[in-house]
Amino acid sequence: PAYGGVCWSPDGSQLAIVKNHKSIDIWETEPQFRILKTITCIAKGPIKWSPNGTCIAFTGKHDNVRVHNAENGDFVAEIAKSHRQLTNRLTWQSQIFLFQRISDLTWSPCSNFIAYAEFDEVIVCNANSGEQYLSLVLKSNVEHCWWSKDGTFIACATETDLALWQISYLEYKCEKKLS
């Protein structure tokens, strides 16, 4: 079988693997290596486990970011449906499916927000409601994005540049909400 994105659970006890763009297998890694559950859905990479271990976010069939409960596989939210039009729209449906617009995603340390990279933009959304909070447009397509461990920055890498985006007020909202 063809495998796509792969990610470890925060505690390292499980592995989530996108398989054939048709499902996500959740593997137990200890005491034995075995499949615990399968989430059946159209899935492409990237895939990321939330820092608190409760959810998995991945890119879905129509370049939307989907969140599923990691314990039971239930659908939680559609975080983002690609909001920008393709400027060079392809004519064949199969080619559109293969043209991935979302190149990466990252969770905030508190697991309440997701930032995803779409073309030259990084968008920050609430992980439970999908509500968009912020966006940053760069000069070229964003290939990777990472949330800092303290939650105050998102690093964005393009083919030629690295941008640091200070977004600390979201983590303040996060701390306030969790207390």
Secondary structure, 3 states (H helix, E strand, C coil): CCEEEEEECCCCCEEEEEECCCEEEEEECCCCCEEEEEEECCEEEEEEECCCCCEEEEEECCCCEEEEECCCCCEEEEEECCCCCCCCCCCCHHHHHHCCCEEEEEECCCCCEEEEEECCEEEEEECCCCCEEEEEECCCCEEEEEECCCCCEEEEEECCCEEEEECHHHHHHHHHHHC
